[in-house]
Amino acid sequence: MQFIPGGVQVNKQELVASIAEKADMAKVDAARALDAAVAAITESLQRGESVTLVGFGSFYVGERSERSGRNPRTGKDIKIEAAKVPKFRAGKGLKDSVN
């Protein structure tokens, strides 16, 4: 585990180990299941769809409008183009479990 400001960060290997233990499966199978879940969520977001896991939360695509910024090296004003960004909204079950 890696310590970060405000908490502890769990890496992919640690997450896979936890999944394998909780689901009583081999780590290699847990890793494939995690990779498949992430790939399925990514593909849905690429198609503009949202993914809702009841009690956990929703992944969706948000829109970020065009804005101006500043190049920190030169101090020159720059234009940052509009973009689509992946977002996550925590569900009630997840929120309640954290508090």
Secondary structure, 3 states (H helix, E strand, C coil): CEEECCEEECCHHHHHHHHHHHHCCCHHHHHHHHHHHHHHHHHHHHCCCCEEECCCEEEEEEEECCEEEECCCCCCEEEECCEEEEEEEECHHHHHHHC
